[in-house]
Amino acid sequence: MKLHRTEFGQPANTGNVIPEREAFELVEDWVKNEKLIVHMRQVGHLMRQYAASVGLSEQDQYRWFLAGFLHDADWEKWPETHCRKIIEELENRSLDPEIIRAIASHSPRYFGVEPVSQMDKMLYAFDELSGFVHAYSLMRPNGYEGMEVKGVKKRLKDKTFAAQVSREDLVDASQRAGIGMEDLIRFVIDHQANALL
């Protein structure tokens, strides 16, 4: 589903966000699938935690959270136009163009928008990896507790496990972010378990 554009939002809206309550209301209205909501919350949490880890302000951490939390908001209701609907909605709400662009570039092979900013690259990196690590946690007796990077890597080599997750995209995202796969996996393991608390 190529988006056929590379500009999103208005520069005049730089820095604009919506309150967390409004973001949750949008998701509640559009998304009924609990598993999808879990994924969106986990990716939002990872984005916020990463922004904090590199010293970004609380305001920027929240912007990163919104990009991660809202990236799949239209997937369940409008799968045939996934990304297009949420982009239009956030443009109508005058959201920061960097947030909208990050959402537009979270799957470059699919949407045709290349990740450019660090926010773009980290959303691309966390999206599929988050889901993969969560799938692994569900098959472990203790979930995230005691999970090791080598266990995740072993599952990555098993093409039948979470087969819908593109290993090529995971490698591509890791390279674009400039972060080794092991470090990315470690970050997800360390932070994702707390996303739903």
trRosetta pair geometry for C-beta under 8 A, 3 or more apart (Angstrom, degrees):
i j d omega theta_ij theta_ji phi_ij phi_ji
1 80 7.4 154 -96 173 132 41
1 81 6.8 162 -157 -131 140 32
1 82 6.0 129 51 53 161 82
1 83 6.7 153 104 35 125 113
1 84 7.2 -108 159 -25 123 109
1 110 6.2 16 41 165 76 89
1 111 6.5 -13 89 -98 78 61
2 110 8.0 -159 -73 150 50 41
2 111 6.4 113 -128 -172 38 32
2 112 4.0 35 -137 -8 92 139
3 83 6.5 -82 -78 113 116 125
3 84 6.5 174 -118 -85 87 84
3 87 7.4 68 -137 -3 133 167
3 104 5.9 -14 -31 -158 173 105
3 111 5.0 20 -18 -175 107 90
3 112 5.9 -157 30 58 75 100
3 113 5.8 -2 38 -39 132 114
4 112 6.9 36 -58 81 42 147
5 8 7.3 125 114 -66 111 75
5 113 8.0 -3 86 -87 51 111
6 113 6.1 158 -116 -126 67 89
6 114 7.9 1 -129 29 113 83
8 87 6.1 -86 -141 -157 121 113
8 91 7.0 -117 -174 -78 74 112
8 97 5.5 149 97 -157 72 86
8 100 4.2 -153 143 116 122 113
8 101 4.6 169 49 -75 126 72
8 104 5.3 -167 -58 -16 154 149
9 13 5.7 -107 177 63 108 128
9 90 7.3 -47 -81 119 107 97
9 91 5.5 -147 -92 -109 59 81
9 94 8.0 99 -149 -157 96 36
9 95 6.4 -89 -111 81 130 70
9 96 6.8 32 176 134 164 24
9 97 3.0 -164 80 -98 126 78
9 98 7.9 -72 53 -5 150 35
9 99 7.8 81 -47 55 157 76
9 100 4.4 145 -36 33 117 144
9 101 7.1 -92 18 -35 113 86
10 13 4.8 87 70 0 88 105
10 91 7.7 104 -14 -152 83 86
10 94 7.2 -38 40 -138 115 73
10 97 6.4 -162 48 -59 24 118
11 14 5.9 -6 -173 -33 53 108
11 97 6.4 -39 -82 5 41 147
13 16 4.4 -59 -176 16 83 134
13 94 4.7 -161 -117 180 131 76
13 95 6.4 73 151 91 134 17
13 96 6.0 -154 128 -94 88 33
13 97 6.2 115 72 -31 101 82
14 96 5.7 56 -143 -137 35 84
14 97 6.5 -41 -82 24 69 94
14 98 7.2 60 -131 -11 80 102
15 59 7.8 1 -152 160 88 127
15 63 8.0 -77 -134 -83 39 137
15 96 5.7 135 6 -97 11 114
16 94 5.3 -58 139 129 164 87
16 95 5.7 -153 101 -139 101 29
16 96 5.1 177 54 -53 64 68
17 59 8.0 -159 -12 -166 142 80
17 62 6.2 29 -139 122 167 114
17 63 6.1 -118 -84 -91 120 74
17 66 6.1 -165 -143 -35 102 157
17 95 6.8 44 -118 -138 34 84
17 96 6.4 -8 -68 -12 65 113
17 99 7.6 111 -106 -37 77 157
18 22 4.3 -103 161 88 112 131
18 23 5.6 141 91 -55 110 82
18 26 7.9 59 107 -19 156 134
18 66 7.2 128 43 -128 84 137
18 93 5.9 -12 -67 157 127 137
18 95 6.5 -50 -23 -93 96 103
19 22 4.7 96 59 4 79 103
19 23 7.2 -144 98 -5 43 85
20 23 5.5 -54 -150 35 37 113
20 24 6.3 34 154 -16 68 105
20 62 7.7 -95 -66 -150 98 112
21 24 5.9 -57 -149 39 30 109
21 25 6.3 32 152 -21 64 107
22 25 5.6 -51 -145 35 32 114
22 26 6.5 38 153 -22 63 102
23 26 5.8 -51 -153 31 31 113
23 27 6.6 26 152 -13 63 106
23 66 6.1 -123 -106 -123 146 89
23 69 6.1 54 163 108 132 137
23 70 6.3 -98 -152 -64 104 111
24 27 5.7 -56 -148 40 35 110
24 28 6.1 37 153 -22 68 106
25 28 5.6 -51 -143 37 32 113
25 29 6.3 33 156 -21 64 107
26 29 5.8 -60 -152 35 27 111
26 30 6.2 2 160 0 65 115
26 70 7.2 10 97 -118 135 109
26 73 6.3 -2 132 -157 107 144
26 89 7.3 130 -152 152 131 141
27 30 6.2 -69 -138 49 28 96
27 31 5.1 -28 -175 29 71 119
27 37 6.6 111 162 -121 121 94
27 40 6.6 -177 -132 107 136 156
27 69 7.2 -78 -61 159 142 97
27 70 7.2 -124 -69 -105 102 68
27 73 5.7 -103 -100 -123 73 100
28 31 7.2 -58 -96 55 14 78
30 73 5.3 59 85 171 148 86
30 74 6.4 -62 -179 -93 141 49
30 76 7.0 137 148 57 78 105
30 77 5.4 -97 -166 -7 81 138
31 36 5.6 -132 -161 99 122 121
31 37 5.5 147 125 -72 130 88
31 40 7.3 -99 -87 0 178 150
31 72 8.0 73 -95 112 137 86
31 73 6.4 -104 -39 -148 117 57
31 75 7.9 34 -103 52 106 85
31 76 5.3 116 -122 22 70 138
31 77 7.5 -105 -78 -24 51 100
32 76 6.7 -166 35 143 73 156
33 36 4.0 61 91 11 112 113
33 37 6.8 172 92 -14 59 83
33 76 5.2 -174 4 -102 119 140
34 37 5.5 -53 -149 35 36 114
34 38 6.4 42 152 -23 67 101
35 38 5.6 -48 -151 31 33 115
35 39 6.6 36 150 -20 63 102
36 39 5.5 -50 -151 34 36 114
36 40 6.4 33 152 -18 67 105
36 72 6.3 -133 -171 121 102 130
36 75 6.5 -161 -149 75 137 123
36 76 5.7 -161 35 -54 173 118
37 40 5.7 -54 -147 38 32 110
37 41 6.2 31 155 -17 66 106
38 41 5.9 -58 -148 39 28 109
38 42 6.2 28 155 -20 65 109
38 134 7.3 144 132 -164 115 153
38 196 6.6 -10 -136 -85 87 127
39 42 5.8 -58 -148 36 28 110
39 43 6.3 22 158 -14 66 106
39 72 6.7 -2 102 42 117 153
39 130 6.8 120 -154 115 75 116
39 131 5.7 13 -128 -90 117 94
39 134 7.1 -142 -98 34 75 163
40 43 6.0 -54 -144 38 30 106
40 44 6.2 32 155 -19 63 108
40 68 7.4 145 -170 142 58 67
40 69 5.4 68 161 -160 93 49
40 70 7.3 67 -163 -71 120 17
40 71 7.0 -176 -127 46 87 77
40 72 5.4 -132 -84 52 102 103
40 73 7.0 86 -123 -71 149 65
41 44 5.7 -56 -147 39 30 113
41 45 6.2 32 154 -21 65 107
41 69 6.6 31 -99 -122 40 89
41 195 5.4 135 129 155 89 108
41 196 6.2 85 113 -88 138 72
42 45 5.7 -54 -148 36 30 112
42 46 6.4 30 154 -19 65 105
42 130 5.1 154 121 -180 116 125
42 134 6.3 -61 -104 -67 178 135
42 192 5.3 31 -159 -151 108 95
42 195 4.3 104 -109 107 59 171
42 196 7.4 -22 -72 -45 83 90
43 46 5.7 -50 -146 36 34 112
43 47 6.3 36 154 -21 65 105
43 68 4.0 -158 130 -174 82 99
43 69 7.0 178 82 -72 86 35
43 71 6.4 -68 113 31 147 128
43 72 7.9 98 33 0 149 111
43 123 7.3 64 175 -144 116 73
43 126 5.4 134 -139 123 82 114
43 127 5.9 29 -121 -103 138 55
43 130 5.1 -164 -81 35 78 171
44 47 5.8 -56 -150 35 30 112
44 48 6.4 28 154 -17 65 106
44 65 4.7 52 -177 -166 91 70
44 66 7.3 48 -133 -70 108 13
44 67 7.9 155 -113 69 71 49
44 68 3.8 167 -91 96 42 103
44 69 3.1 35 -83 -62 138 82
44 70 7.8 78 -85 -10 115 55
44 195 7.6 122 66 -153 77 113
45 48 5.8 -56 -149 36 31 110
45 49 6.2 27 156 -16 66 109
45 65 7.4 36 -79 -126 29 94
45 68 7.4 -123 20 113 35 145
45 191 6.7 -178 134 149 101 102
45 192 7.0 124 90 -123 123 49
45 194 7.0 -174 178 92 143 78
45 195 3.5 -159 24 -118 161 94
46 49 5.8 -58 -144 40 30 109
46 50 6.1 30 158 -20 66 107
46 68 6.4 -175 60 -146 81 157
46 126 4.6 166 109 -151 141 142
46 130 5.9 -128 -12 -91 153 125
46 187 7.4 94 -152 134 101 102
46 188 6.4 -4 -116 -111 134 71
46 191 5.8 123 -108 101 68 127
46 192 6.2 -3 -71 -85 106 82
46 195 7.2 -27 -36 -85 73 127
47 50 5.9 -54 -145 35 28 109
47 51 6.4 29 155 -19 63 106
47 64 4.1 -163 154 153 100 92
47 65 5.6 169 86 -88 107 35
47 67 6.0 -160 -168 71 163 96
47 68 3.4 -168 -4 -31 137 136
47 69 7.8 -115 39 -24 131 70
47 119 7.7 51 -157 -147 114 79
47 122 6.4 127 -120 119 78 117
47 123 6.4 16 -96 -87 124 78
47 126 6.4 -147 -63 42 76 162
48 51 5.8 -56 -151 35 29 111
48 52 6.5 29 152 -18 64 106
48 61 4.9 64 -152 176 75 91
48 62 7.2 30 -115 -87 106 33
48 64 5.7 158 -84 90 44 103
48 65 4.0 25 -66 -75 108 99
48 68 7.3 -112 -22 35 75 138
49 52 5.6 -54 -149 36 33 112
49 53 6.3 36 152 -25 66 106
49 187 7.8 163 111 179 119 98
49 191 4.5 165 110 -153 171 149
50 53 5.5 -54 -147 33 34 114
50 54 6.7 15 159 -6 66 105
50 64 7.0 -133 68 164 92 149
50 122 5.5 -177 111 -167 159 146
50 126 7.4 -129 -22 -60 145 136
50 187 6.9 50 -90 174 96 140
51 54 6.5 -67 -151 43 28 96
51 56 4.2 -58 178 49 88 135
51 60 5.7 -161 -176 121 129 91
51 61 4.3 171 98 -108 127 64
51 63 7.9 149 -119 63 163 79
51 64 4.0 176 -45 17 139 158
51 65 7.8 -92 20 -36 139 72
52 55 7.8 54 -180 -64 33 17
52 56 6.8 -83 -78 52 29 83
52 61 5.3 40 -60 -109 81 131
53 187 7.8 -95 -4 -136 172 119
54 118 7.9 -98 85 156 170 151
56 60 3.8 -102 169 93 116 131
56 61 5.6 153 96 -57 106 72
56 64 7.2 97 84 -19 157 134
57 60 4.7 95 54 10 77 100
57 61 6.9 -130 100 -7 41 87
58 61 5.3 -48 -144 33 35 118
58 62 6.5 38 154 -21 64 101
59 62 5.9 -54 -156 32 30 111
59 63 6.8 32 146 -19 63 103
60 63 5.4 -48 -149 32 40 115
60 64 6.4 41 151 -18 67 102
61 64 5.7 -55 -152 37 32 112
61 65 6.4 39 147 -23 64 104
62 65 5.3 -47 -148 32 36 117
62 66 6.6 40 153 -22 65 99
63 66 5.8 -50 -153 31 32 112
63 67 6.8 34 150 -19 63 102
63 96 6.0 -22 -138 51 119 157
63 98 7.0 31 166 86 131 114
63 99 5.7 -122 -172 -73 86 110
63 119 7.6 -53 122 -115 102 146
64 67 5.7 -51 -153 32 35 113
64 68 6.6 26 153 -11 66 107
64 119 5.9 -138 -108 -124 84 102
64 122 7.5 -6 -152 84 117 135
65 68 6.0 -66 -153 43 31 105
65 69 5.7 23 158 -17 71 115
66 69 5.8 -57 -133 42 28 107
66 70 5.8 2 175 2 66 118
66 95 7.5 -157 144 -156 144 131
66 99 5.4 -11 97 -145 114 138
67 70 6.9 -71 -137 47 15 92
67 71 6.4 39 161 -61 57 100
67 98 7.9 -62 -74 123 132 75
67 99 4.7 -141 -74 -147 90 74
67 102 4.2 -2 -152 90 136 139
67 103 5.9 -145 -152 -52 75 81
67 119 5.9 111 11 176 174 113
67 123 5.5 -92 138 -81 116 137
68 71 6.1 -35 -147 -12 26 118
68 123 6.0 -153 -86 -116 72 92
68 126 6.7 -21 -121 89 119 140
70 73 4.8 -21 -161 -30 67 126
70 86 6.1 161 159 -171 97 130
70 90 7.0 106 140 -72 151 130
70 99 7.8 45 53 165 129 112
70 103 6.5 -45 100 -95 93 137
71 86 7.6 131 -156 111 20 161
71 102 7.6 -79 -94 119 109 88
71 103 4.8 -165 -117 -125 71 84
71 106 5.1 67 -162 -37 131 167
71 123 6.2 163 -86 -171 148 123
71 127 6.7 -102 114 -104 155 116
72 75 4.3 -18 -175 -13 87 131
72 82 7.7 -13 -141 -160 66 112
72 86 8.0 172 167 -34 5 159
73 86 4.7 120 60 -103 106 128
73 89 7.7 -95 98 60 136 148
74 77 6.0 -78 -157 57 57 96
74 78 4.8 -30 174 51 100 107
74 81 7.2 -60 146 95 132 80
74 82 5.8 166 98 -131 96 53
74 83 6.9 -152 60 -38 123 17
74 84 7.4 -112 104 59 160 56
74 85 3.8 152 -133 70 152 116
74 86 4.3 -142 -14 -36 114 93
74 89 7.6 167 -63 2 120 132
75 78 7.7 -75 -108 64 7 60
75 79 6.0 39 -176 -99 54 73
75 82 5.1 38 -107 -125 63 117
76 79 7.1 -2 -136 -57 11 92
77 85 7.5 -107 86 99 106 166
78 81 4.8 -40 158 56 113 92
78 82 6.5 167 104 -73 77 50
78 84 7.6 -99 128 63 133 93
78 85 4.7 90 61 -19 154 150
79 82 5.5 -2 -151 -50 39 108
81 84 4.4 -71 170 49 94 125
81 85 5.6 94 108 -33 109 97
82 85 7.6 -49 -122 21 24 100
83 86 6.3 -63 -145 43 29 102
83 87 6.0 33 158 -23 66 112
83 103 6.6 167 -143 145 87 91
83 104 6.2 109 179 -118 119 53
83 106 7.7 -167 -107 41 120 101
83 107 7.9 -128 -63 39 142 105
83 111 5.5 -53 90 -103 173 128
84 87 5.8 -60 -150 35 26 113
84 88 6.4 23 156 -17 64 108
85 88 5.9 -56 -150 36 29 109
85 89 6.3 30 153 -20 64 108
86 89 5.4 -52 -144 37 34 115
86 90 6.2 28 159 -14 67 107
86 103 6.2 -110 109 164 122 147
87 90 6.2 -62 -148 41 26 103
87 91 6.2 28 154 -19 64 108
87 100 5.7 93 -139 -166 76 101
87 103 6.4 -175 -81 97 81 121
87 104 5.8 60 -96 -77 130 99
88 91 5.7 -54 -145 37 30 112
88 92 6.3 32 154 -20 64 106
89 92 5.8 -56 -153 35 29 112
89 93 6.5 16 152 -9 63 110
90 93 5.5 -57 -144 45 36 107
90 95 4.2 -44 180 26 94 139
90 99 6.9 -126 176 105 145 109
90 100 5.0 -180 103 -94 130 101
90 103 7.3 114 18 28 157 154
91 94 7.6 37 179 -76 34 29
91 95 7.1 -77 -75 36 27 88
91 100 6.3 73 -65 -122 78 156
95 99 5.4 -79 152 69 116 129
95 100 5.8 131 90 -49 111 102
96 99 4.6 85 76 2 96 105
96 100 7.2 -176 93 -6 52 86
97 100 5.4 -57 -146 41 42 112
97 101 5.9 41 156 -22 73 106
98 101 5.8 -54 -143 38 30 110
98 102 6.4 37 155 -25 63 103
98 117 6.2 -9 -151 26 103 170
98 119 6.0 78 161 50 105 152
99 102 5.8 -53 -153 30 29 113
99 103 6.8 28 151 -16 62 104
99 119 7.5 -76 -96 155 45 150
100 103 5.8 -56 -157 35 34 111
100 104 6.4 33 148 -20 66 108
101 104 5.3 -53 -146 37 37 114
101 105 6.2 16 160 -6 69 112
101 113 7.4 -150 -163 167 72 137
101 116 7.6 -37 150 39 130 107
101 117 7.2 85 99 14 124 120
101 120 6.4 -49 124 -82 92 111
102 105 6.2 -70 -145 46 27 97
102 106 6.8 52 153 -60 63 90
102 115 7.8 45 -133 -128 60 88
102 117 6.9 -69 -80 65 93 114
102 119 4.5 -69 -90 130 135 102
102 120 4.8 -139 -114 -87 68 55
102 123 4.8 109 172 1 103 150
103 106 5.9 -29 -153 -17 33 117
103 123 7.3 -89 -81 162 39 162
104 111 6.0 -174 178 151 62 149
104 113 4.6 -1 136 62 96 170
105 108 5.9 12 -164 -77 75 84
105 111 6.8 -140 -105 79 31 132
105 113 4.2 -109 -89 112 75 103
105 114 6.3 -12 -138 102 121 18
105 115 4.4 146 146 -81 128 62
105 116 7.2 -131 -100 3 173 73
105 120 4.5 3 80 -153 138 110
105 123 7.4 103 83 73 82 119
105 124 6.5 -56 128 -58 83 115
106 111 7.5 64 49 7 60 142
106 115 7.9 75 -90 -80 30 109
106 120 7.8 -137 -73 -158 54 62
106 123 4.8 -75 -105 130 98 110
106 124 5.4 -170 -146 -82 46 62
106 127 5.3 107 179 -54 110 153
107 110 4.0 4 123 34 118 117
107 111 5.5 106 75 -4 79 99
107 124 7.1 159 -73 -124 36 86
107 127 7.2 -102 -63 96 86 160
107 169 7.4 -13 -138 -146 80 141
108 111 6.5 -70 -120 55 25 84
108 112 7.0 72 -171 -106 58 7
108 113 6.1 -118 -117 74 70 46
108 114 5.3 50 -130 -104 131 44
108 115 6.1 -96 -54 -14 121 82
108 124 6.9 7 -17 -119 96 138
109 166 7.9 -58 42 85 154 173
109 169 6.5 -101 6 -96 133 108
115 120 3.6 168 -151 137 79 108
115 121 4.5 128 148 -78 133 58
115 123 7.6 -172 -118 57 124 89
115 124 4.8 -85 -60 -15 149 143
115 173 8.0 67 12 -127 157 75
115 176 5.7 86 73 153 125 146
116 120 5.4 61 40 34 51 157
116 121 7.9 -127 67 -42 13 91
117 120 4.7 109 53 1 72 100
117 121 7.1 -143 96 -3 42 87
118 121 5.6 -55 -145 40 35 110
118 122 6.1 29 160 -16 69 108
118 177 7.9 80 -148 -139 69 74
119 122 6.2 -59 -142 39 26 104
119 123 6.4 26 160 -18 63 108
120 123 6.2 -65 -155 35 24 107
120 124 6.5 21 153 -15 63 110
121 124 5.7 -57 -152 38 31 113
121 125 6.2 30 152 -20 66 110
121 173 7.3 149 -171 -162 67 71
121 176 5.0 -151 -136 126 106 101
121 177 4.5 155 152 -92 112 69
121 178 7.8 23 156 8 153 83
122 125 5.3 -51 -141 39 36 114
122 126 5.9 26 162 -14 70 109
122 177 6.0 96 -83 -121 58 121
123 126 6.2 -58 -137 42 27 101
123 127 6.1 43 162 -43 63 104
124 127 6.2 -44 -144 11 22 117
124 173 4.6 -159 130 -125 94 108
124 176 6.7 -7 87 75 141 139
124 177 7.5 -165 74 -54 98 103
125 129 6.5 -12 160 8 60 132
125 173 4.1 164 -95 155 58 110
125 174 6.2 107 -130 -78 106 46
125 176 7.3 -152 -62 69 100 96
125 177 4.4 10 -60 -42 146 146
125 179 6.9 58 -152 51 159 121
125 184 5.9 -116 171 -135 117 136
126 129 5.9 -85 -143 55 30 103
126 130 5.1 39 168 -36 76 113
126 184 7.9 -148 -84 -166 60 105
126 188 7.0 161 -135 -91 81 106
127 130 6.3 -68 -161 25 12 110
127 131 7.2 0 154 -7 53 107
127 173 7.9 -141 38 -122 92 160
128 131 5.9 -60 -156 39 36 109
128 132 6.2 36 151 -22 69 109
128 165 5.2 133 -175 -146 106 96
128 166 6.7 -63 -142 45 160 76
128 169 5.8 90 2 104 164 121
128 170 5.8 -117 97 -78 127 85
128 173 7.1 165 37 -1 113 156
129 132 5.5 -54 -145 37 34 114
129 133 6.2 31 158 -16 68 106
129 170 5.9 112 -72 -130 91 103
129 173 7.4 -143 -25 88 113 142
129 184 6.0 -52 -168 144 172 117
129 185 6.9 -125 -170 -90 124 63
129 188 5.7 -136 132 -60 108 157
130 133 6.2 -58 -146 38 26 105
130 134 6.3 24 155 -18 63 110
130 188 5.9 -153 -95 -138 60 123
130 192 6.3 166 -140 -112 85 133
131 134 5.7 -57 -146 38 30 112
131 135 6.3 34 154 -23 65 103
131 162 7.3 154 126 -157 92 135
131 165 6.5 -177 91 -89 110 120
132 135 5.8 -52 -152 31 30 112
132 136 6.6 30 150 -18 63 104
132 152 7.4 92 126 -159 106 102
132 155 7.5 159 173 111 101 123
132 156 7.3 45 173 -88 144 84
132 162 5.2 150 -124 116 75 164
132 165 4.8 80 -80 -126 108 172
132 170 7.4 2 -10 -91 157 137
133 136 5.5 -52 -152 35 35 114
133 137 6.5 41 148 -25 66 102
133 147 7.7 93 -167 161 97 154
133 152 5.9 -14 -106 -119 84 129
133 185 6.9 159 -85 -146 123 75
133 188 4.8 160 -3 132 166 130
133 189 6.4 -134 -159 -73 138 67
133 192 6.2 125 103 32 131 165
134 137 5.5 -48 -149 30 36 115
134 138 6.7 39 152 -24 64 101
134 192 6.8 -124 -71 160 87 141
135 138 5.9 -53 -156 28 33 113
135 139 7.2 18 153 -10 62 105
135 161 7.5 151 123 168 127 89
135 162 4.6 123 86 -78 163 124
135 165 7.9 -144 16 -26 147 136
136 139 6.3 -67 -158 38 35 102
136 140 6.7 31 150 -23 68 111
136 147 7.2 105 118 -139 116 128
136 151 6.9 134 178 130 135 102
136 152 5.8 -130 -3 -106 176 74
136 155 5.4 -152 -99 7 119 172
136 161 7.8 53 -87 164 83 130
136 162 7.7 -61 -49 -22 76 135
137 140 5.8 -63 -151 32 35 112
137 143 4.6 31 -179 -164 97 66
137 144 5.0 -9 -125 -62 126 69
137 147 6.6 -49 -96 -74 83 146
137 192 8.0 -147 -37 105 150 124
137 193 7.6 173 -128 -91 151 88
138 143 7.4 22 -81 -116 32 76
140 143 5.8 167 80 -74 102 12
140 144 7.9 130 70 -51 136 23
140 147 6.7 -179 22 -87 175 96
140 151 8.0 49 -85 160 133 149
142 145 4.1 -83 153 67 112 107
142 146 5.6 41 90 32 142 115
143 147 7.7 -67 127 -43 46 116
143 193 7.1 111 134 -121 115 110
144 147 5.2 -65 -159 -2 47 129
144 189 6.6 159 -158 -160 96 69
144 192 6.8 -168 -108 82 142 92
144 193 3.7 -142 70 -83 165 121
145 193 7.7 101 -53 -124 59 156
147 151 6.1 -118 -162 61 70 138
147 152 7.2 58 171 -44 108 100
147 189 5.1 -149 96 -143 117 117
148 151 4.8 102 64 -2 79 102
148 152 7.6 -148 100 -1 47 84
148 189 7.8 52 -120 -140 11 165
149 152 5.8 -58 -157 37 39 109
149 153 6.2 36 150 -19 71 108
149 182 5.3 54 -179 -152 147 82
149 185 4.8 111 -132 103 89 126
149 186 5.4 -26 -76 -69 121 81
149 189 6.9 -116 -73 -9 67 148
150 153 5.5 -52 -143 39 35 113
150 154 6.3 44 153 -27 65 102
151 154 5.7 -49 -150 29 30 114
151 155 6.8 27 152 -14 61 104
152 155 5.8 -58 -155 37 34 110
152 156 6.5 41 147 -27 66 102
152 185 4.9 175 85 -158 150 132
152 189 7.2 -126 -34 -63 140 117
153 156 5.3 -46 -149 28 37 118
153 157 6.9 37 153 -19 63 99
153 181 7.6 102 -100 127 101 121
153 182 7.4 -11 -65 -96 129 80
153 185 7.0 -71 -53 -58 83 174
154 157 6.0 -55 -160 31 34 110
154 158 7.0 28 145 -16 64 105
155 158 5.4 -56 -152 35 41 111
155 161 4.9 -94 -166 102 89 154
155 162 7.3 50 157 20 114 111
156 167 6.1 117 -175 -118 91 109
156 170 7.2 -121 -138 89 123 162
158 161 4.3 51 99 5 113 113
159 163 6.3 53 158 -117 64 86
159 167 7.5 -73 -108 -21 81 134
160 163 5.8 -24 -148 -69 30 111
162 165 4.6 14 138 7 107 119
165 169 7.8 -123 177 57 64 114
165 170 7.0 42 159 -46 103 120
166 169 3.8 70 90 6 116 109
166 170 6.8 178 98 -13 64 80
167 170 5.5 -51 -152 32 38 116
167 171 6.5 36 152 -17 67 103
168 171 5.9 -56 -152 37 32 108
168 172 6.2 33 151 -19 66 110
169 172 5.4 -54 -142 40 33 114
169 173 6.0 35 158 -22 67 106
170 173 5.9 -54 -145 36 26 110
170 174 6.4 28 154 -20 61 107
170 181 7.1 63 147 -123 101 113
171 174 5.7 -55 -149 35 30 113
171 175 6.4 28 154 -17 64 107
171 181 7.0 -32 -107 -74 61 127
172 175 5.9 -59 -151 37 29 110
172 176 6.3 26 155 -17 66 108
173 176 5.8 -55 -144 37 30 109
173 177 6.2 25 158 -15 65 110
174 177 6.0 -61 -147 40 26 107
174 179 6.1 -102 -157 78 70 71
174 180 6.7 21 179 -170 118 18
174 181 4.7 -20 -125 -76 163 73
174 184 5.6 -113 -111 -11 98 150
175 178 7.5 31 177 -72 33 37
177 184 7.2 94 77 -87 148 124
179 183 5.2 -116 177 86 94 121
179 184 5.2 113 116 -61 117 93
179 187 8.0 -13 166 -4 146 141
180 183 4.6 88 63 8 87 105
180 184 7.0 -154 94 -7 44 86
181 184 5.6 -55 -147 36 33 112
181 185 6.2 33 156 -19 67 106
182 185 5.8 -54 -148 37 30 111
182 186 6.2 34 153 -22 64 107
183 186 5.5 -51 -146 35 32 115
183 187 6.4 35 154 -22 64 103
184 187 5.8 -54 -152 32 31 112
184 188 6.5 28 153 -16 65 105
185 188 5.8 -57 -150 37 32 110
185 189 6.3 32 153 -19 67 106
186 189 5.8 -55 -146 37 29 111
186 190 6.1 25 158 -18 65 112
187 190 5.9 -61 -146 39 27 109
187 191 6.2 -10 168 8 64 117
188 191 6.7 -79 -139 50 21 88
188 192 5.1 17 179 -29 67 125
189 192 6.8 -40 -107 25 13 106
189 193 7.7 18 -180 -23 46 103
191 194 6.3 -70 -170 38 49 106
191 195 7.4 70 141 -53 74 90
192 195 5.5 -26 -163 -16 50 120
194 197 5.2 -42 -161 8 63 124
